[in-house]
Amino acid sequence: MKLDVIKLDGGKGGSIELPDDIFGIEEIRADILQRCVTWQLAKRRAGTHKIQVRNEVSRTGKKMYRQKGTGGARHGSRRAAQFVGGAKAHGPVVRSHAFDLPKKVRALALRHALSSKARDGALIVLDAATVKEAKTAALRDSLEKIGVTNALVIAGAEVDANLKLAARNIPNIDVLPNAGLNVYDVLRRRTLVLTKDAVEAIRTRFQPEEAA
């Protein structure tokens, strides 16, 4: 598929040919996207939630009352979960929430995420993502000229320092290098903005799979 290339100031920058096997998938698999997003979010979870079990509660170990003759249950410790101030039964403990997802599934999910943006007309290719000065207001005006208010910008191998500073205070605008391209961030923003270098990096990223 062919897409027009624009400049950050709104001017024309020619056109670029996008590979159909990456940007032209017609039947988008929502189940593949869901699996990948769940995998990403699970990896991000800290897993530091923790409750106190019985041997960690700081309470006396003395028997509460005599074993028989009270007419009540035969309790032996105030650390039990049924008492106020006692431990919690079957609560969360420190653990990792991460799980495995095959590499081929992750790659397929990224193809479908990119294709979904291209199909919806929410894909923009920039000639280059650089600015002369780190001015937030100037960058906001430039983005509004090209119709970008909620977007993920993949700015090349390295993010331009001035662009990074100018974009960090603009709501709903994320700027990442080529290596940061991922399914979750692509889907959470309305528009995907790629530089020509980013498109070439994506093409190279999938070449080993095609050769295999």
Secondary structure, DSSP 8 states (H G I E B T S, - for coil): -EEEEE-TTS-EEEEEE--HHHH--SS--HHHHHHHHHHHHHHH---------GGGS----S-SS-SSSSSS-----TTSTTSTTS--TT---S--------HHHHHHHHHHHHHHHHHTT-EEEES----SS--HHHHHHHHHHTT-SSEEEE--SS--HHHHHHHTTSTTEEEE-GGG--HHHHHHSSEEEEEHHHHHHHHHHHHHHHH-
